[in-house]
């Protein structure tokens, strides 16, 4: 029988009676363990000591400290962009070429003047052919030096502008704003109506939550919050999330930049985690007034729901209808949309409806409740079940019962964290006076501020699209890196401008009120109002693009004589923030006024070149459209016509209501029954065409009259018949 191996065996052996072991076996093992090899000692000395890190802590609140660099992006929107059939020249290319041309002409003129001056100083100087390469005072040789000097002079001028005092005059403290004494107080009847309509205040009181973990939020959502960099809930989030999880209707308001988007997205995601998964259906609808805001909300919601199986869909204008229809057929859980495109899909997309919608959210609800959106909003509400949960949010949210009744709210909860008409507490508001006889200096004042004081991360608001575009050209010609955002741009250009400004590729964003609501761009230091808005709520939304989430910010508003009322309201509403008056030296304004006047010709040339480029692009698009009609005529004509819930007249009236007050067509109060002429409001081409048609019609009538008159005359000259 083979002898058993007592060592290096994988199996546990049985000790038999005849096996003998030494009694000091344990001592031998201890001695072996106490004699490590020299090599192992050296290795232990070389390796760092792996002990428990006493600085390590568990993040029990589910929040991160840094978060992702870009809290939102337009990836989903870019995937739905329409394919451009015709490539077109960019306005930046046109401006760049024009600027190079202006610089070249200026340098050539300077070189000519220098050459003429040198010739006048040395009229008899004769140069040999052999000395051509060393002649520094000749035309060809001195041109480079002149150009170099010109560039140095320009750099010195710019540096002089930059090194001047940023304040350009002392900032005078106007006064700390106090609450308005003459504000219109609500009547007792209105107070009673609100008490009967809204839920009692006692039911709204909830526990104050310092972390997201105490709100019964699931782990996948906590992970998404940590990934986004959310650490501690804001006041609006702390109060909204528990009530929203109970399924109650909410009417919420908080200052700009307080985290209202996450306040309604988090409870939506939490409720959808427990949805029935047997059949797919659209259970949540989020409405936004602008395309960019809808794309931002969609991006934030998608990132918060990264670690869940919840699906999202973006439905806004300017993007491919076919791609949106394909996504809607898959019945996404959440649809983020603008009202117009949503109604288009409800009426014309097969298989999409809101019959199973459980939650309706309206971001910037006060804008959606205005008259311009009333008809569209009514159409959307008709398509939603009456048993839904409705949540309304805005920085300037109204508690007007008459407006809220249209939303069919059921005993809604009022959650107003801050005063309705109040700017952020860390916002410094500055005002620049524009005198009545100096309205033309607005552009020079703006250019002086941007060249000398506010050089980065600045958004500038204009009242009209034309003003924003013209200022974009001016900024480009003077070398300021700016982008524009307004309704005349394509959706691709609008998204590109926002992303470039967010990423710091451009220093200035020239925008209309399209960018005034909801957009959250980190790092905006300054907001400049080229014109004071006509509504105070709009002013609050504009200046709310800065000083967000507890950061500091500054707003500068150019105030004319007609803006005194709005200025008074702004000063009175600023309780905690400083209000200052910024002064500019008259010589500085005149200097930039002269610079703008010298570029007026170039601005007109750029506008003309852009107009020609647009006409060429439109002609190419019409040609491409005609080719498609010929090639795919059978498929195109077989499609059902897209329908709308309004007639053309009603649609135009609704579009007119959406416009700001200063752009609405108003009837003359002195003559309300005035009837407009046949040619009023027409373009020159249409008016002339209509006049020519009327003249032709008059000539035909005259010709018919002449024929009838001739017939009557001929008939009257005939002899009468003799009766028998």
C-alpha positions as CSV (number, residue, x, y, z in Angstrom):
1,X,0.0,0.0,0.0
2,X,1.4,3.4,-1.0
3,X,2.4,5.7,1.7
4,X,0.1,8.7,2.2
5,X,1.4,12.2,1.3
6,X,1.0,14.4,4.3
7,X,1.5,17.7,2.5
8,X,0.5,19.5,-0.7
9,X,-2.7,17.6,-0.9
10,X,-6.0,19.3,-2.0
11,X,-8.1,16.9,0.1
12,X,-8.4,16.9,3.9
13,X,-6.9,13.6,5.0
14,X,-8.3,11.4,7.9
15,X,-6.0,10.8,10.9
16,X,-5.8,7.1,11.5
17,X,-5.0,5.5,14.9
18,X,-1.5,4.3,13.8
19,X,-0.4,7.8,12.5
20,X,2.1,9.5,14.7
21,X,2.6,13.3,14.9
22,X,5.0,15.4,16.9
23,X,3.5,17.3,19.8
24,X,5.4,20.5,18.9
25,X,3.8,20.8,15.4
26,X,2.1,24.1,16.2
27,X,5.4,25.5,17.5
28,X,7.1,24.5,14.3
29,X,4.4,26.3,12.2
30,X,4.7,29.4,14.4
31,X,8.5,29.4,13.9
32,X,8.1,29.1,10.1
33,X,5.7,32.1,10.1
34,X,8.1,34.1,12.1
35,X,10.9,33.6,9.6
36,X,9.9,35.4,6.4
37,X,12.3,35.6,3.5
38,X,14.5,38.6,2.9
39,X,13.0,39.2,-0.5
40,X,9.5,39.4,1.0
41,X,10.8,41.9,3.5
42,X,12.2,44.1,0.8
43,X,8.9,43.9,-1.1
44,X,7.0,44.9,1.9
45,X,9.3,47.9,2.5
46,X,8.9,49.0,-1.2
47,X,5.1,48.7,-1.3
48,X,3.0,51.5,0.2
49,X,1.1,50.7,3.3
50,X,-2.5,49.7,2.3
51,X,-4.5,50.9,5.2
52,X,-8.1,52.2,5.5
53,X,-8.3,55.8,4.2
54,X,-9.7,57.8,7.2
55,X,-10.7,60.7,4.8
56,X,-13.1,58.4,2.9
57,X,-16.8,59.1,3.4
58,X,-20.0,57.7,2.0
59,X,-22.2,60.1,0.1
60,X,-25.4,59.1,1.9
61,X,-27.4,62.0,0.4
62,X,-27.0,60.7,-3.2
63,X,-25.5,63.9,-4.4
64,X,-22.3,64.6,-6.2
65,X,-19.9,67.5,-5.8
66,X,-18.9,68.2,-9.3
67,X,-21.4,66.7,-11.7
68,X,-21.2,66.7,-15.4
69,X,-19.6,69.5,-17.4
70,X,-22.7,70.0,-19.6
71,X,-26.0,69.6,-17.7
72,X,-27.9,69.7,-21.0
73,X,-27.3,69.4,-24.7
74,X,-29.2,69.2,-27.9
75,X,-28.3,65.7,-29.0
76,X,-31.9,64.6,-29.4
77,X,-32.8,67.8,-31.3
78,X,-29.8,67.5,-33.6
79,X,-30.8,63.9,-34.5
80,X,-34.2,65.2,-35.7
81,X,-32.9,68.2,-37.7
82,X,-34.1,68.4,-41.3
83,X,-31.6,67.6,-44.0
84,X,-30.7,70.7,-45.8
85,X,-31.1,70.3,-49.6
86,X,-29.1,73.5,-50.3
87,X,-25.9,74.6,-48.5
88,X,-25.7,78.3,-48.0
89,X,-23.1,80.8,-47.0
90,X,-22.9,81.7,-43.3
91,X,-23.4,85.4,-42.2
92,X,-20.1,85.0,-40.3
93,X,-18.3,84.3,-43.5
94,X,-19.8,87.3,-45.2
95,X,-18.8,89.6,-42.3
96,X,-15.3,88.1,-42.1
97,X,-14.7,88.7,-45.8
98,X,-16.1,92.3,-45.5
99,X,-13.9,93.0,-42.5
100,X,-10.8,91.7,-44.4
101,X,-11.7,93.9,-47.3
102,X,-12.1,97.0,-45.1
103,X,-8.8,96.3,-43.4
104,X,-7.1,95.9,-46.8
105,X,-8.5,99.1,-48.1
106,X,-7.5,101.0,-45.0
107,X,-4.0,99.6,-45.1
108,X,-3.6,100.5,-48.8
109,X,-4.9,104.0,-48.2
110,X,-2.4,104.4,-45.4
111,X,0.4,103.1,-47.5
112,X,-0.5,105.5,-50.3
113,X,-0.5,108.4,-47.9
114,X,2.8,107.4,-46.5
115,X,4.4,107.0,-49.9
116,X,3.1,110.4,-51.0
117,X,4.5,112.0,-47.9
118,X,7.9,110.4,-48.5
119,X,7.8,111.6,-52.1
120,X,7.1,115.1,-50.9
121,X,9.9,115.1,-48.5
122,X,12.5,113.7,-51.0
123,X,11.3,114.7,-54.4
124,X,14.8,114.4,-56.1
125,X,15.7,111.1,-54.7
126,X,16.6,108.6,-57.4
127,X,16.9,104.9,-56.8
128,X,19.1,102.5,-58.8
129,X,17.9,99.2,-59.9
130,X,20.5,97.5,-57.8
131,X,19.3,99.1,-54.6
132,X,15.6,98.1,-55.0
133,X,15.9,95.3,-52.4
134,X,17.3,97.7,-49.7
135,X,15.0,100.6,-50.4
136,X,12.9,101.1,-47.3
137,X,11.3,104.3,-48.2
138,X,9.9,103.3,-51.6
139,X,6.2,102.3,-52.1
140,X,6.8,98.6,-52.1
141,X,9.4,98.5,-49.4
142,X,7.5,100.8,-47.0
143,X,4.2,99.1,-47.4
144,X,5.0,96.3,-45.0
145,X,6.3,98.6,-42.4
146,X,3.2,100.8,-42.7
147,X,0.9,97.8,-42.4
148,X,2.8,96.6,-39.3
149,X,2.6,100.1,-37.8
150,X,-1.1,100.2,-38.5
151,X,-1.6,96.9,-36.8
152,X,0.4,98.1,-33.8
153,X,-1.7,101.3,-33.7
154,X,-4.9,99.3,-33.7
155,X,-3.6,97.1,-30.9
156,X,-2.6,100.1,-28.9
157,X,-6.1,101.7,-29.4
158,X,-7.7,98.5,-28.3
159,X,-5.5,98.2,-25.2
160,X,-6.2,101.8,-24.4
161,X,-9.9,101.0,-24.5
162,X,-9.4,97.9,-22.4
163,X,-7.2,99.6,-19.7
164,X,-9.7,102.5,-19.1
165,X,-11.7,102.4,-15.9
166,X,-14.4,99.8,-16.1
167,X,-16.9,102.0,-14.3
168,X,-16.3,104.9,-16.8
169,X,-17.7,107.3,-14.3
170,X,-18.8,106.7,-10.8
171,X,-21.7,104.3,-10.1
172,X,-24.2,106.2,-8.0
173,X,-26.4,104.3,-5.6
174,X,-29.9,105.1,-6.5
175,X,-31.6,103.5,-3.5
176,X,-32.5,100.1,-2.1
177,X,-35.8,99.0,-3.3
178,X,-38.6,98.7,-0.9
179,X,-42.0,97.1,-1.2
180,X,-44.4,99.3,-3.2
181,X,-46.9,101.1,-1.1
182,X,-49.2,101.9,-4.0
183,X,-49.4,98.3,-5.3
184,X,-53.0,97.3,-6.0
185,X,-54.2,95.1,-3.2
186,X,-56.6,92.3,-3.9
187,X,-60.2,92.8,-2.8
188,X,-61.9,90.8,-0.2
189,X,-64.0,89.1,-2.8
190,X,-60.9,87.9,-4.7
191,X,-59.3,86.7,-1.5
192,X,-62.3,84.6,-0.7
193,X,-62.4,83.2,-4.3
194,X,-58.8,82.1,-3.9
195,X,-59.4,80.5,-0.5
196,X,-62.2,78.5,-2.0
197,X,-60.3,77.5,-5.1
198,X,-56.9,76.6,-3.7
199,X,-56.1,73.9,-1.2
200,X,-55.9,75.1,2.5
201,X,-52.5,76.3,3.6
202,X,-52.4,73.7,6.4
203,X,-52.4,70.9,3.8
204,X,-49.4,72.4,2.0
205,X,-47.1,72.3,5.0
206,X,-44.7,69.5,4.7
207,X,-41.5,68.4,6.3
208,X,-38.4,70.4,5.2
209,X,-36.0,68.0,3.5
210,X,-32.3,68.6,3.6
211,X,-31.4,65.7,1.3
212,X,-33.1,63.8,-1.6
213,X,-32.8,60.5,0.3
214,X,-35.5,61.7,2.9
215,X,-38.0,62.2,0.1
216,X,-38.5,58.5,-0.7
217,X,-36.7,58.8,-4.0
218,X,-35.6,55.6,-5.6
219,X,-32.0,54.6,-6.0
220,X,-31.9,54.9,-9.9
221,X,-33.1,58.5,-9.6
222,X,-30.6,59.3,-6.8
223,X,-27.9,58.0,-9.0
224,X,-29.0,60.2,-11.8
225,X,-29.1,63.2,-9.4
226,X,-25.6,62.4,-8.3
227,X,-24.4,62.2,-11.9
228,X,-26.0,65.6,-12.6
229,X,-24.3,67.2,-9.6
230,X,-27.4,67.7,-7.4
231,X,-26.4,67.7,-3.8
232,X,-29.1,69.4,-1.8
233,X,-32.7,70.2,-2.8
234,X,-33.7,73.8,-3.3
235,X,-36.7,75.3,-1.5
236,X,-39.0,74.8,-4.4
237,X,-37.8,71.2,-4.9
238,X,-38.1,70.4,-1.2
239,X,-41.7,71.6,-1.1
240,X,-42.8,70.4,-4.5
241,X,-41.5,66.8,-4.7
242,X,-43.5,65.3,-1.7
243,X,-46.7,67.0,-2.7
244,X,-46.3,66.0,-6.4
245,X,-45.7,62.4,-5.4
246,X,-49.2,62.4,-3.7
247,X,-50.8,63.2,-7.1
248,X,-52.0,66.7,-6.2
249,X,-52.4,69.6,-8.7
250,X,-49.7,72.3,-8.1
251,X,-49.4,75.9,-8.9
252,X,-45.8,76.7,-8.2
253,X,-43.7,79.9,-8.4
254,X,-40.1,80.6,-7.5
255,X,-37.3,83.0,-8.5
256,X,-35.4,82.4,-11.7
257,X,-32.6,79.8,-11.4
258,X,-34.2,78.0,-8.4
259,X,-34.4,74.5,-9.9
260,X,-38.1,74.4,-11.0
261,X,-37.3,71.9,-13.8
262,X,-36.0,69.3,-11.5
263,X,-38.8,70.0,-9.1
264,X,-41.4,68.5,-11.5
265,X,-39.1,66.0,-13.3
266,X,-38.0,64.1,-10.2
267,X,-41.6,63.2,-9.0
268,X,-42.5,62.3,-12.6
269,X,-39.6,59.8,-12.8
270,X,-40.4,58.4,-9.4
271,X,-44.0,57.7,-10.3
272,X,-43.1,56.2,-13.7
273,X,-40.8,53.7,-12.1
274,X,-44.0,51.9,-10.8
275,X,-46.0,52.2,-14.0
276,X,-47.6,49.0,-15.5
277,X,-45.3,47.7,-18.2
278,X,-47.7,45.4,-20.0
279,X,-48.7,48.0,-22.6
280,X,-46.7,51.0,-23.6
281,X,-48.5,54.4,-23.4
282,X,-47.7,58.1,-23.1
283,X,-48.4,59.0,-19.5
284,X,-46.7,62.4,-19.1
285,X,-46.9,65.5,-21.2
286,X,-44.6,68.6,-20.6
287,X,-45.5,71.7,-22.5
288,X,-43.0,74.6,-23.1
289,X,-43.6,77.9,-24.9
290,X,-40.3,77.8,-27.0
291,X,-38.4,75.2,-28.9
292,X,-35.1,75.8,-27.1
293,X,-36.7,75.5,-23.6
294,X,-38.4,72.3,-24.6
295,X,-35.1,70.8,-25.9
296,X,-33.4,71.8,-22.6
297,X,-36.1,70.2,-20.5
298,X,-36.0,67.1,-22.6
299,X,-32.2,66.9,-22.1
300,X,-32.3,67.4,-18.4
301,X,-35.1,64.8,-17.9
302,X,-33.2,62.3,-20.1
303,X,-30.1,62.7,-18.0
304,X,-31.9,62.4,-14.7
305,X,-33.6,59.2,-16.0
306,X,-30.3,57.7,-17.4
307,X,-30.4,54.8,-15.0
308,X,-34.1,54.0,-15.6
309,X,-36.0,52.4,-18.4
310,X,-38.2,55.5,-19.0
311,X,-38.4,56.7,-22.6
312,X,-38.6,60.3,-23.7
313,X,-39.7,62.1,-27.0
314,X,-39.1,65.7,-28.1
315,X,-41.8,67.2,-30.3
316,X,-41.1,70.8,-31.4
317,X,-41.2,72.8,-34.6
318,X,-38.3,73.1,-36.9
319,X,-37.4,69.4,-36.6
320,X,-38.3,66.5,-38.9
321,X,-42.0,65.5,-38.6
322,X,-41.4,62.0,-39.9
323,X,-38.8,61.2,-37.2
324,X,-41.1,62.5,-34.5
325,X,-44.0,60.4,-35.9
326,X,-41.8,57.3,-35.8
327,X,-40.8,58.0,-32.2
328,X,-44.4,58.7,-31.1
329,X,-45.6,55.4,-32.6
330,X,-43.4,53.7,-30.0
331,X,-45.5,55.3,-27.3
332,X,-42.8,57.0,-25.2
333,X,-43.5,57.5,-21.5
334,X,-42.8,61.2,-21.5
335,X,-43.4,63.7,-24.3
336,X,-41.9,67.2,-24.2
337,X,-43.5,69.5,-26.7
338,X,-44.5,72.9,-27.8
339,X,-48.3,73.4,-28.3
340,X,-48.3,73.9,-32.1
341,X,-46.4,70.8,-33.1
342,X,-48.2,68.7,-30.5
343,X,-51.6,69.6,-32.0
344,X,-50.2,68.9,-35.4
345,X,-49.3,65.4,-34.3
346,X,-52.6,64.9,-32.5
347,X,-54.6,65.7,-35.7
348,X,-52.3,64.2,-38.3
349,X,-50.2,61.4,-36.8
350,X,-51.7,57.9,-36.8
351,X,-51.6,56.0,-33.5
352,X,-50.8,59.0,-31.2
353,X,-53.1,60.3,-28.6
354,X,-53.2,61.6,-25.0
355,X,-56.0,59.3,-23.8
356,X,-53.7,57.7,-21.2
357,X,-52.0,60.9,-20.1
358,X,-51.8,61.0,-16.3
359,X,-49.6,64.1,-15.7
360,X,-49.7,67.4,-17.5
361,X,-46.9,69.9,-16.7
362,X,-46.7,73.4,-18.1
363,X,-43.3,75.2,-17.8
364,X,-43.5,79.0,-17.9
365,X,-47.2,78.6,-17.4
366,X,-48.0,82.3,-17.2
367,X,-46.8,82.7,-20.8
368,X,-48.9,79.7,-21.8
369,X,-52.0,81.2,-20.1
370,X,-51.8,84.4,-22.2
371,X,-54.3,85.1,-24.9
372,X,-52.0,84.1,-27.7
373,X,-51.9,80.4,-26.5
374,X,-55.5,80.2,-25.3
375,X,-56.9,78.4,-28.3
376,X,-54.0,76.0,-28.6
377,X,-54.1,75.3,-24.9
378,X,-57.8,74.6,-25.0
379,X,-57.2,72.1,-27.8
380,X,-54.5,70.2,-25.8
381,X,-56.7,70.1,-22.6
382,X,-59.5,68.6,-24.6
383,X,-57.3,65.8,-25.6
384,X,-56.2,65.0,-22.0
385,X,-58.3,63.0,-19.5
386,X,-60.0,65.1,-16.9
387,X,-58.6,62.8,-14.1
388,X,-55.0,63.9,-14.8
389,X,-52.6,65.6,-12.4
390,X,-51.7,69.1,-13.5
391,X,-48.6,71.1,-12.5
392,X,-47.9,74.7,-13.4
393,X,-44.6,76.4,-12.8
394,X,-43.1,79.9,-13.6
395,X,-40.9,82.5,-12.0
396,X,-43.8,85.0,-12.5
397,X,-46.6,82.6,-11.8
398,X,-50.1,84.0,-11.5
399,X,-52.7,83.0,-8.9
400,X,-55.5,84.6,-10.9
401,X,-58.5,82.2,-10.6
402,X,-60.1,83.3,-13.9
403,X,-56.9,82.2,-15.8
404,X,-56.4,79.0,-13.9
405,X,-60.0,77.8,-14.3
406,X,-59.2,77.2,-18.0
407,X,-56.8,74.5,-16.9
408,X,-59.5,72.5,-15.0
409,X,-57.3,72.3,-11.9
410,X,-58.8,70.4,-9.0
411,X,-58.2,72.1,-5.7
412,X,-54.6,73.0,-6.6
413,X,-51.8,73.6,-4.0
414,X,-50.2,77.0,-4.1
415,X,-46.4,76.8,-3.7
416,X,-45.0,80.3,-4.0
417,X,-41.5,80.3,-2.5
418,X,-40.4,83.8,-3.4
419,X,-42.3,87.0,-4.2
420,X,-43.9,86.9,-7.6
421,X,-42.4,90.1,-9.0
422,X,-38.9,90.0,-7.5
423,X,-35.5,89.5,-9.1
424,X,-32.8,87.2,-7.7
425,X,-31.3,88.3,-4.4
426,X,-27.7,88.3,-5.7
427,X,-28.4,90.4,-8.8
428,X,-26.9,93.9,-9.2
429,X,-29.2,96.0,-11.4
430,X,-27.6,98.9,-13.3
431,X,-29.4,101.5,-15.5
432,X,-27.9,103.8,-18.2
433,X,-30.0,106.8,-19.0
434,X,-30.6,107.6,-22.7
435,X,-31.9,111.1,-23.1
436,X,-34.9,111.9,-25.3
437,X,-32.8,113.7,-27.9
438,X,-30.0,111.0,-27.9
439,X,-32.0,107.9,-28.8
440,X,-29.6,107.3,-31.7
441,X,-26.8,106.8,-29.2
442,X,-28.1,103.4,-28.0
443,X,-25.9,101.4,-30.3
444,X,-22.8,103.5,-29.5
445,X,-23.5,103.1,-25.7
446,X,-23.9,99.3,-26.2
447,X,-20.7,99.1,-28.2
448,X,-18.8,101.1,-25.6
449,X,-20.0,98.9,-22.7
450,X,-19.0,95.7,-24.6
451,X,-15.6,97.0,-25.7
452,X,-14.6,98.4,-22.3
453,X,-16.4,96.6,-19.5
454,X,-18.4,93.5,-20.4
455,X,-16.1,91.4,-22.6
456,X,-17.3,87.8,-21.9
457,X,-20.4,85.7,-21.1
458,X,-22.9,88.5,-21.9
459,X,-26.4,88.1,-23.3
460,X,-28.0,91.1,-24.9
461,X,-31.7,91.4,-25.5
462,X,-33.4,93.3,-28.3
463,X,-37.1,94.1,-29.0
464,X,-36.9,93.1,-32.7
465,X,-35.2,90.5,-34.8
466,X,-34.0,93.1,-37.3
467,X,-32.2,95.0,-34.5
468,X,-30.5,91.9,-33.2
469,X,-29.3,90.9,-36.7
470,X,-28.0,94.4,-37.5
471,X,-26.1,94.5,-34.2
472,X,-24.6,91.1,-35.0
473,X,-23.2,92.5,-38.2
474,X,-21.8,95.6,-36.4
475,X,-20.2,93.4,-33.7
476,X,-18.6,91.3,-36.4
477,X,-17.2,94.3,-38.2
478,X,-15.6,95.7,-35.0
479,X,-14.1,92.3,-34.1
480,X,-16.4,91.2,-31.3
481,X,-17.2,87.5,-31.2
482,X,-21.0,87.3,-31.1
483,X,-23.9,85.0,-32.1
484,X,-27.6,85.7,-32.6
485,X,-30.8,83.9,-31.5
486,X,-34.2,84.9,-32.9
487,X,-37.1,83.6,-35.0
488,X,-35.6,84.4,-38.4
489,X,-32.9,81.7,-38.0
490,X,-33.2,78.1,-38.9
491,X,-33.5,75.6,-36.1
492,X,-30.0,74.4,-36.8
493,X,-28.6,77.9,-36.5
494,X,-30.6,78.5,-33.2
495,X,-29.2,75.4,-31.6
496,X,-25.7,76.1,-32.8
497,X,-25.8,79.6,-31.3
498,X,-26.9,78.4,-27.9
499,X,-24.3,75.6,-27.8
500,X,-21.5,78.0,-28.8
501,X,-22.5,80.5,-26.2
502,X,-22.7,77.7,-23.5
503,X,-19.3,76.3,-24.5
504,X,-17.7,79.8,-24.5
505,X,-16.9,79.8,-28.2
506,X,-18.7,83.2,-28.5
507,X,-18.6,86.0,-26.0
508,X,-22.0,87.7,-26.7
509,X,-25.4,86.3,-27.5
510,X,-27.7,88.8,-29.3
511,X,-31.2,87.6,-28.7
512,X,-34.9,88.5,-28.7
513,X,-37.3,87.5,-25.9
514,X,-37.1,84.0,-27.5
515,X,-34.2,83.4,-25.0
516,X,-35.7,85.2,-22.1
517,X,-37.6,82.3,-20.5
518,X,-36.2,79.2,-18.9
519,X,-32.9,78.8,-20.5
520,X,-30.2,77.8,-18.0
521,X,-26.7,78.6,-19.2
522,X,-24.0,78.5,-16.5
523,X,-21.5,81.3,-16.4
524,X,-23.6,84.2,-17.7
525,X,-22.1,87.2,-15.9
526,X,-24.1,90.0,-17.5
527,X,-27.4,90.6,-19.1
528,X,-27.8,93.8,-21.1
529,X,-31.3,95.2,-22.2
530,X,-30.9,97.2,-25.3
531,X,-34.5,98.3,-24.7
532,X,-36.6,98.2,-21.6
533,X,-39.4,95.6,-22.0
534,X,-43.0,96.8,-22.0
535,X,-44.0,94.3,-19.3
536,X,-42.2,94.0,-15.9
537,X,-42.6,90.2,-15.9
538,X,-40.6,90.1,-19.1
539,X,-37.9,92.2,-17.6
540,X,-37.6,89.8,-14.6
541,X,-37.3,86.8,-17.0
542,X,-34.6,88.6,-19.0
543,X,-32.4,89.6,-16.0
544,X,-33.1,86.1,-14.6
545,X,-30.6,84.6,-17.1
546,X,-27.9,85.6,-14.7
547,X,-27.5,85.3,-10.9
548,X,-28.9,81.8,-11.0
549,X,-28.6,79.1,-8.3
550,X,-27.0,81.5,-5.7
551,X,-24.4,82.9,-8.1
552,X,-23.7,86.6,-8.5
553,X,-24.8,88.5,-11.6
554,X,-25.3,91.9,-13.1
555,X,-27.9,93.4,-15.4
556,X,-27.5,96.6,-17.4
557,X,-30.6,98.3,-18.9
558,X,-30.6,101.3,-21.3
559,X,-33.5,103.4,-20.1
560,X,-35.2,106.1,-22.1
561,X,-37.6,108.8,-21.1
562,X,-40.6,106.6,-21.9
563,X,-39.4,103.8,-19.6
564,X,-39.7,105.7,-16.3
565,X,-42.6,103.7,-15.1
566,X,-40.8,100.4,-15.7
567,X,-37.7,101.8,-14.0
568,X,-39.7,102.7,-11.0
569,X,-41.1,99.2,-10.7
570,X,-37.7,97.6,-11.1
571,X,-36.3,99.8,-8.3
572,X,-39.2,99.1,-5.9
573,X,-39.0,95.3,-6.5
574,X,-35.2,95.1,-5.7
575,X,-35.3,94.6,-1.9
576,X,-32.0,92.9,-1.4
577,X,-30.0,93.7,-4.5
578,X,-28.2,96.9,-5.2
579,X,-29.5,99.3,-7.8
580,X,-27.0,101.5,-9.5
581,X,-26.8,104.2,-12.1
582,X,-24.0,103.8,-14.6
583,X,-22.5,106.9,-16.2
584,X,-20.7,107.0,-19.5
585,X,-18.4,109.9,-20.6
586,X,-19.9,111.9,-23.5
587,X,-16.6,111.8,-25.4
588,X,-16.6,108.0,-25.2
589,X,-20.1,107.8,-26.6
590,X,-19.1,110.2,-29.4
591,X,-16.0,108.2,-30.2
592,X,-18.0,105.0,-30.8
593,X,-20.8,106.9,-32.6
594,X,-18.2,108.0,-35.1
595,X,-16.9,104.5,-35.4
596,X,-20.4,103.2,-36.1
597,X,-21.0,105.9,-38.7
598,X,-17.8,105.0,-40.5
599,X,-19.1,101.4,-40.8
600,X,-22.6,102.2,-42.1
601,X,-21.7,101.6,-45.7
602,X,-20.2,98.2,-44.9
603,X,-23.3,97.2,-42.9
604,X,-25.5,98.0,-45.9
605,X,-23.2,96.1,-48.2
606,X,-23.3,93.0,-45.9
607,X,-27.1,93.2,-45.7
608,X,-27.4,93.5,-49.5
609,X,-25.0,90.5,-50.0
610,X,-27.0,88.5,-47.5
611,X,-30.2,89.4,-49.3
612,X,-28.8,88.2,-52.6
613,X,-27.6,85.0,-51.0
614,X,-31.0,84.4,-49.5
615,X,-32.7,85.0,-52.9
616,X,-30.3,82.6,-54.5
617,X,-30.9,80.0,-51.8
618,X,-34.7,80.4,-52.2
619,X,-34.5,79.9,-56.0
620,X,-32.4,76.7,-55.5
621,X,-34.9,75.5,-53.0
622,X,-37.8,76.1,-55.4
623,X,-35.9,74.3,-58.1
624,X,-35.3,71.3,-55.8
625,X,-39.0,71.3,-54.8
626,X,-40.0,71.3,-58.4
627,X,-37.7,68.4,-59.1
628,X,-39.2,66.4,-56.2
629,X,-42.7,67.2,-57.4
630,X,-41.9,65.8,-60.8
631,X,-40.0,62.8,-59.5
632,X,-42.3,61.8,-56.6
633,X,-45.6,63.4,-57.7
634,X,-47.6,60.2,-57.2
635,X,-46.4,59.7,-53.6
636,X,-46.8,63.4,-52.7
637,X,-50.3,63.7,-54.0
638,X,-51.3,60.4,-52.3
639,X,-50.6,61.8,-48.8
640,X,-53.5,63.1,-46.8
641,X,-53.6,66.8,-46.4
642,X,-52.5,68.0,-42.9
643,X,-55.3,69.7,-41.0
644,X,-55.5,72.3,-38.3
645,X,-58.2,73.2,-35.8
646,X,-58.3,76.9,-36.8
647,X,-59.1,78.6,-40.1
648,X,-56.5,80.8,-41.7
649,X,-58.2,84.0,-40.4
650,X,-58.3,82.6,-36.8
651,X,-54.7,81.5,-37.1
652,X,-53.5,85.0,-38.1
653,X,-55.5,86.5,-35.3
654,X,-53.8,84.1,-32.8
655,X,-50.4,84.9,-34.2
656,X,-51.1,88.6,-33.7
657,X,-52.1,88.0,-30.1
658,X,-48.8,86.2,-29.4
659,X,-46.8,89.3,-30.5
660,X,-45.5,91.7,-27.9
661,X,-47.7,94.8,-27.2
662,X,-45.4,97.2,-29.1
663,X,-45.7,95.1,-32.3
664,X,-49.5,94.5,-32.2
665,X,-51.6,96.4,-34.8
666,X,-53.8,98.8,-32.9
667,X,-56.8,100.6,-34.2
668,X,-56.9,104.4,-33.9
669,X,-58.7,105.3,-30.7
670,X,-60.0,108.5,-32.2
671,X,-61.7,106.6,-35.1
672,X,-62.4,103.0,-34.0
673,X,-64.8,102.4,-36.9
674,X,-62.2,103.3,-39.5
675,X,-62.3,101.1,-42.6
676,X,-58.9,100.4,-44.2
677,X,-58.4,101.0,-47.9
678,X,-58.1,98.3,-50.5
679,X,-54.3,98.8,-50.9
680,X,-53.4,99.4,-47.2
681,X,-50.8,97.1,-45.7
682,X,-49.7,95.6,-49.1
683,X,-46.2,95.6,-50.4
684,X,-45.2,97.8,-53.3
685,X,-45.2,94.9,-55.8
686,X,-48.6,93.5,-54.7
687,X,-50.2,97.0,-54.6
688,X,-49.0,97.8,-58.1
689,X,-50.2,94.4,-59.4
690,X,-53.6,94.9,-57.8
691,X,-53.9,98.5,-59.2
692,X,-53.1,97.2,-62.7
693,X,-55.7,94.5,-62.4
694,X,-58.2,97.1,-61.2
695,X,-57.3,99.4,-64.2
696,X,-57.8,96.5,-66.6
697,X,-61.2,95.8,-65.1
698,X,-62.2,99.4,-65.3
699,X,-61.1,99.5,-69.0
700,X,-63.2,96.4,-69.7
701,X,-66.2,98.0,-68.0
702,X,-65.7,101.2,-70.1
703,X,-65.5,99.1,-73.3
704,X,-68.7,97.3,-72.5
705,X,-70.4,100.5,-71.7
706,X,-69.3,101.9,-75.1
707,X,-70.6,98.9,-76.9
708,X,-73.9,99.1,-75.2
709,X,-74.1,102.8,-75.9
710,X,-73.4,102.2,-79.6
711,X,-76.1,99.5,-79.8
712,X,-78.6,101.8,-78.2
713,X,-77.7,104.6,-80.6
714,X,-78.0,102.2,-83.6
715,X,-81.3,100.9,-82.4
716,X,-82.6,104.5,-81.9
717,X,-81.7,105.5,-85.5
718,X,-83.7,102.6,-87.1
719,X,-87.2,103.6,-88.5
720,X,-90.0,102.3,-86.4
721,X,-92.3,99.6,-87.9
722,X,-95.7,100.8,-89.2
723,X,-98.4,99.0,-87.4
724,X,-101.3,97.7,-89.6
